[in-house]
Amino acid sequence: MSQPSQGMDSSQLKLEVPYTMVVAGATGTGKTHFVTSLVEHQAQLHDKPFDHIVFVFAFMQPAYENLANSIPNLTLVSSVPDEFP
């Protein structure tokens, strides 16, 4: 059995863009906080910047509007579209 790496740095943990992610969970579990942090810290968490972010939601929250106002390449969509931009 191999031993876990002791010298792993954050560059080895970056997500490869592009990707699709579904975040699901019960009310109050931190979904909005998680996604907001993922987008706000994209430079540290991803191998390259996003060209465009499509944020699909069921119910509008003030945090989503704040995120859209602070991230110029983010589009809010209130239901699953037939086609993405």
Secondary structure, DSSP 8 states (H G I E B T S, - for coil): -----SS--GGGG-B-SS--------TTSSHHHHHHHHHHTHHHHBSS--S-EEEE-SS--HHHHHHHHH-TTEEEESS--SS--
